[in-house]
Amino acid sequence: MGLNPDGEQADTFEQVDAARLFDTEQDGGSARHLDAGHLDTGHMDAGPTKRSRFRKVAWIVVVCLIAALSGTFAAVAPHAASAAIESEGSSGERSEAAAVLPVVKPATVVASPASGAKQVNPAAPVTISVKDGTLDRVSLTSAQGKTVDGALTPDGLSWTASTPLEFNSSYTFNYTVADAAGRATSKTGSFTTVSTQNEADAAMYPLDGAKVGVAQPLQLTFSEPVVNKAAVEKAIKVTSTSGQVGAFHWFSDTMVRYRPENFWAANSTVTVDLKLFGVDFGNGQIGNFNKTNTFKIGDKKVAVADAVAHTFTVSINDQQVGQWPDTMGDTRFPSARGYLVLMEKYRVEHMDASTIGLKPGDPAYYGQLDVNYATRLTPSGEFIHQATDSALPYIGVTNLSHGCIGLGPDGAKWVFDNMTTGDVVQVVNTQGDYANYDDGFGDWNIPWAQYAN
C-alpha cells in the first residue's frame, strides 16, 4: 500500500486484476477503457489519472516479462496485452506486422580439381558442382587458348569435362553461379597438370602391324620405373583370335613381358589395347598415352639344334622341312640350352673376339671377322650363321664354335631366307646352361607356374 498525491492510500500493482483493467466487450471492433469507477480499488476518480495509466503500463511490462520467461509471448494473456497496447495508441489503430523476408542460403560451389591445384593428373575428371544454386556459362580453357569440351546438366547443378587434359598445361575455368533468389556471381579459378618430367612413356615390341613367329612374347619397356605394377597390368588388355590367355612377367621395374602358356597359335592375330594415359606408375610418374597395337603370328617354325647329333632340323607347322649338319659351342664356350627366339637378321655380321673377353695370345682368340647369313639368338652374341671357311670341314662332326650354331652355306641361307623374328630354336644335348632369361627372349625356359606368378 502507498499514498497517492492526495494523501490517499494507493493500490499496489499486485492488487490490480487484469480482468478489470479492460472491458472485454468489443465496441466497434476495439476494446474500451474502463474508467476509474469500474476499478475495484475502494476509490473513485472522475477520469483517467496518472495512477491508472501507471497501472496499465506496469501490467504491460509484467505481461512482456512473463512472455519472455515462458519463451512465447502469445501464450500469456494475449488479449489483455493486445488491448493494453492499443489503449495507449493515439489513433487506436493496430500497427501493421513487419514483413518477413525468406532466408536464401548462399550457393556453394565445389570445383575438382580445386583452384590452385598443381600436378593434376590429366586423366582426372574435371567437374564443377553447386548446392543451393545453379551454374551457367561454364568454360575451361588452356593457357594456349584451347577450349576443353564439357556439358552442363539440364538442372544446372553440375558441369563435367568430356575431353582429357594435356600434360604440362595451365587451365582456367570460368562460370556464373546464381543462388535461389536469382542473384548471379561470376567466378574463376585455375590449376596446372602434371609436368613433363613426370610423364611416363612406354615402347612395345612387336611393333604395330608386324608379323612374327609363334614364340614371340609381347614386351613393354617403360621410360620410368613402375611401382604400381598391378595398375599397369590392369591397363593392358591382350586378346588373340585363337582365344589364348597369357600372363605378365616382370623382368625388371622397367620391363614386362606377356606370353601364353604354349606358343601362340599359328596364323592368329594378337591385339594389345594399351590404356596407360593417366595411370599412376608410382613415384609421381603418370602414363601419357593410349594406343591399340596388333601383330600377326605366322606359321609355326621350330628348329632343333642337337649338340651331340650335330644336326639342325626345321619343322613348319609340325612337319619337317629340312635338316642340315651343324657345329656348336665347344666345351669352353658351350651353346646355351633351351629355347632361343630369333631376334634379328644380318646378311653380313662383323664379329670381334674382344667382345667376349678374348685377347691376342688366347688359343680361342679369332680377332675380327665377318660372317654371312647371321640370325641373332641373344644380345650377348649367339647367332645362327654360315660357318667360317676354316670351320666348314668340322660341321656335322664336332663342336668348335664360341657358342654360335654354325651351318654350311645352304643351311645358313635357308634359315636367313625362311625363318623370321619370333621363330624358335630349341638347343638340346649341350653342356651349356640356359641363357639369362632377359638375354634375348628366354621366356619359354621359365616354367609356366613360375612365369605366371
C-alpha positions, 0 to 999 in steps of 0.5 A: 500500500502507498499514498497517492498525491492526495494523501490517499492510500494507493493500490499496489500493482499486485492488487490490480486484476487484469480482468478489470483493467479492460472491458472485454466487450468489443465496441466497434471492433476495439476494446474500451477503457474502463474508467476509474469507477469500474476499478475495484480499488475502494476509490473513485476518480472522475477520469483517467489519472496518472495512477491508472495509466501507471497501472496499465503500463506496469501490467504491460511490462509484467505481461512482456516479462512473463512472455519472455520467461515462458519463451512465447509471448502469445501464450500469456494473456494475449488479449489483455496485452493486445488491448493494453497496447492499443489503449495507449495508441493515439489513433487506436489503430493496430500497427501493421506486422513487419514483413518477413523476408525468406532466408536464401542460403548462399550457393556453394560451389565445389570445383575438382580439381580445386583452384590452385591445384598443381600436378593434376593428373590429366586423366582426372575428371574435371567437374564443377558442382553447386548446392543451393544454386545453379551454374551457367556459362561454364568454360575451361580453357588452356593457357594456349587458348584451347577450349576443353569440351564439357556439358552442363546438366539440364538442372544446372547443378553440375558441369563435367569435362568430356575431353582429357587434359594435356600434360604440362598445361595451365587451365582456367575455368570460368562460370556464373553461379546464381543462388535461389533468389536469382542473384548471379556471381561470376567466378574463376579459378585455375590449376596446372597438370602434371609436368613433363618430367613426370610423364611416363612413356612406354615402347612395345615390341612387336611393333604395330602391324608386324608379323612374327613367329609363334614364340614371340612374347609381347614386351613393354619397356617403360621410360620410368620405373613402375611401382604400381605394377598391378595398375599397369597390368590392369591397363593392358588388355591382350586378346588373340583370335585363337582365344589364348590367355597369357600372363605378365612377367616382370623382368625388371621395374622397367620391363614386362613381358606377356606370353601364353602358356604354349606358343601362340597359335599359328596364323592368329592375330594378337591385339594389345589395347594399351590404356596407360594415359593417366595411370599412376606408375608410382613415384609421381610418374603418370602414363601419357598415352593410349594406343591399340597395337596388333601383330600377326603370328605366322606359321609355326617354325621350330628348329632343333639344334642337337649338340651331340647329333650335330644336326639342325632340323626345321619343322613348319607347322609340325612337319619337317622341312629340312635338316642340315649338319651343324657345329656348336659351342665347344666345351669352353664356350658351350651353346646355351640350352633351351629355347632361343627366339630369333631376334634379328637378321644380318646378311653380313655380321662383323664379329670381334673376339674382344667382345667376349673377353678374348685377347691376342695370345688366347688359343680361342682368340679369332680377332675380327671377322665377318660372317654371312647369313647371321640370325641373332639368338641373344644380345650377348652374341649367339647367332645362327650363321654360315660357318667360317671357311676354316670351320666348314670341314668340322660341321656335322662332326664336332663342336668348335664354335664360341657358342654360335650354331654354325651351318654350311652355306645352304643351311645358313641361307635357308634359315636367313631366307625362311625363318623370321623374328619370333621363330624358335630354336630349341638347343638340346644335348649341350653342356651349356646352361640356359641363357639369362632369361632377359638375354634375348627372349628366354621366356619359354625356359621359365616354367609356366607356374613360375612365369605366371606368378 
